[in-house]
Amino acid sequence: MELMLERASEQIEVALKGDFDASSTAAFKAQLDETLAAELASCVVDMGGVEFIDSSAIGELVALFKRLDAEGQNLRLVNVRGQPAEMFQFLRIDKVIPIEVAG
């Protein structure tokens, strides 16, 4: 999976491309931890390039949501489509984390 981070005013924008699974969660966590350690900010994750997500990646997103929420910050997932959108709806994650499904 490719991960691109960009700081935009008061938030961090993360663009993901490829499968978001157990093999990529450690890199995702490490890069976000490093970025958030410098300054905690709200986070927008663009999942437009993600075709597949597994339970470990969903767990990592839930952990990120809890961490940000505890500090009064927000997490939003945008451009979610296909299998990831189906998983978030099936697991009812979309009832807790704001998710924008791609048109």
C-alpha positions in Angstrom: 0.0 0.0 0.0 1.1 3.5 -0.8 0.6 6.2 1.8 0.9 10.0 1.3 0.7 12.4 4.2 0.1 16.1 3.9 -0.5 18.7 6.5 -3.3 21.2 5.5 -4.0 24.0 8.0 -5.5 22.3 11.1 -5.6 18.8 9.8 -3.6 15.9 8.4 -4.6 14.5 5.0 -3.7 10.9 4.3 -4.2 9.4 0.8 -4.0 5.6 0.6 -3.6 3.5 -2.5 -3.6 -0.3 -2.7 -4.7 -3.0 -0.3 -5.0 -1.9 3.3 -4.3 -5.1 5.2 -2.3 -6.7 8.0 0.9 -6.2 6.0 0.5 -2.4 5.8 -1.0 -1.5 9.2 2.4 -1.2 10.9 3.7 1.3 8.3 0.4 3.2 8.5 0.5 3.4 12.3 4.2 4.4 12.4 3.8 7.2 9.9 0.7 8.6 11.6 2.2 8.2 15.1 5.3 10.2 14.0 3.2 12.9 12.4 0.7 13.2 15.3 3.5 13.2 17.9 4.6 16.5 16.5 1.2 18.1 16.7 -2.1 16.3 17.3 -4.6 17.3 14.6 -7.8 16.1 13.0 -7.2 13.6 10.2 -8.9 13.0 6.8 -8.1 9.6 5.2 -8.8 9.5 1.5 -9.5 5.9 0.7 -10.3 6.4 -3.0 -7.4 4.2 -4.0 -8.2 1.3 -1.6 -9.7 -1.7 -3.2 -9.5 -4.1 -0.2 -9.4 -3.7 3.6 -9.2 -6.4 6.2 -10.0 -6.5 9.9 -6.5 -5.5 11.1 -6.7 -2.3 9.0 -10.2 -1.6 10.3 -9.0 -2.1 13.8 -6.1 0.4 13.2 -8.6 3.0 11.9 -10.9 2.5 14.9 -7.8 2.9 17.2 -6.9 6.1 15.4 -10.5 7.4 15.8 -10.4 6.6 19.5 -7.0 8.3 20.0 -8.1 11.5 18.1 -11.6 11.5 19.8 -10.0 11.4 23.3 -8.0 14.5 22.4 -11.0 16.4 21.0 -9.9 15.8 17.3 -11.8 14.2 14.4 -11.2 11.4 11.9 -13.1 11.3 8.6 -12.8 8.7 5.9 -13.5 10.0 2.4 -13.9 8.5 -1.1 -14.7 5.1 0.4 -16.0 2.6 -2.2 -16.3 -1.0 -3.1 -15.4 -3.7 -0.6 -14.1 -1.2 2.1 -17.5 0.7 2.0 -19.3 -2.7 2.3 -17.2 -3.7 5.3 -17.7 -0.4 7.1 -21.5 -0.6 6.6 -21.6 -4.3 7.6 -19.6 -3.7 10.8 -21.6 -0.5 11.4 -18.4 1.5 11.6 -20.1 4.2 9.5 -22.4 4.8 12.5 -19.3 5.9 14.6 -16.7 7.2 12.2 -17.8 9.8 9.6 -17.5 8.1 6.2 -18.1 9.7 2.8 -18.9 7.1 0.2 -17.6 7.8 -3.3 -20.3 8.5 -5.8 
